[in-house]
């Protein structure tokens, strides 16, 4: 079975795993999903991720991050740009999620970046998701 939107599948798997306090979640591997996992790790929303070769497409195993009280670091993760309605933004129009307390993940010509990295590199692109 093919997925029409691997990014939405990734975000849904993370959202569901956070709700039931799972320590890890497995996601089908793609380059865009690896880029999103890299941004989430760099910004401190997940502990780590590993790429596992299963002989097919591969799997990304994401280790989720929780605080001392057992609450998830990821409070909300939502898909912004969808396959039916792509949303592009210039560097001046990039959203500030929760007044800078969250991040927007952006696909640019230089790869997948957070909104802060896009502002520093003066790049715009497709808004993939927001995390808070």
N, C-alpha and C positions, 0 to 999 in steps of 0.2 A: 504494500500500500504506500502510495506516495503522499507526502505532505504538501499542501499548497502554501502553508505559511509556517516554516520552521521556527521563526522568531516567536510567534504567538504560542506555539507548542512549548517552547522553552520557558517562556514567562509563566504559562499556566502550570507547568510542572513545578517550577520554583514556588509559585503562589500556594499550590496545594501542599507541597512539602513543608512550607513554613507554618501553615495552619495546623498541621498535626505534629509539629516539632521533630521532624526527621533530621538526623544529622547530615545525611547526604541525599542527593538526587541524581539520577542518570538521565542524560539528555542525548538525543541523536546528534551526531557531530556534523557541523557544517562550518565553513570559514566565518560566516557572519556570527554564528553562535559562539565560536571561539573568541571572536573579537569582543562580543558583549561580555563574556565571562572574564576576559582580560581586564576590561574596564571596571567591572564590578569588584574584582580583586584589588585593582590599583586604588580604587576609591574606598575600600574597606568594608564593602557590603557582604562579601563572602570571605571565608578563610583561604580557600585554595580551589583549584580545579586540576584535573588530570585528564589527558586524552588516552583512552583505552582502545586498542585495536581489536576488533571482534571478527575480523575477516571480511566484513562488509563495509559499511559506511563509517563505523567507529562510534564510540560513545564518549561523552564528556561527563565525568563524575565530579559534581560540584559539592564541596563541603560548605554547608551553610553556617552562618555566624549568629550566635546568640549572646545576650548580655548576661550579667551575673544572676539576674532574677529569672532567667529562662525565656525572656522575651526576644523576639527576632529583631535583628538590626534592620531588616527590610520590613518596613511597615506597609508600603504600597508599591506595587510595580505594575505599570499599565502600558499597553501598546498604544503608540501615538499614530504612526503612519501605518496604514493597512494596505494590502494588495489592491483593493478596490479604490482606495483614495490615498494616494501618496501625499505626504506633507513635507515640503522642503522649506528651509529657512536660511536666510543669510546670517552672517555673523552678528549684525546689529539686531536681528529679530529673534535670536535664540532665547528661549524662555528661561526664567530663573525659577526653578522649582523650589517651593517653600522659602522664598526669599534667599536662596543660596544654600539652604540646609539639605536639599536633595540635588539630584543630578539628572540631566537629560543625556541620553546616549545618542550620538549622531554618527551616521555613516558619511564619511567624507572621501575625497579623492586620495587622501593619505591613509585611509583605513578607518576603523571604528574608534571614536574618541568620546570623551566626556565633553560637556558644554564648556567647562573651564579651559580644557586643552584647546578647544576650537577657538575660543576667544583669544588665547595667547598666540595661536598660529594664524589668526585672522582668516578662518575657514568657515564656510557654511556647508550645509548638506541636508540629507534626509533625516528627520527626527524619528528614530526608531522607537524609543520608549522613555518613560520617566520613572525614576526610582526615588522614594523618600522613606 
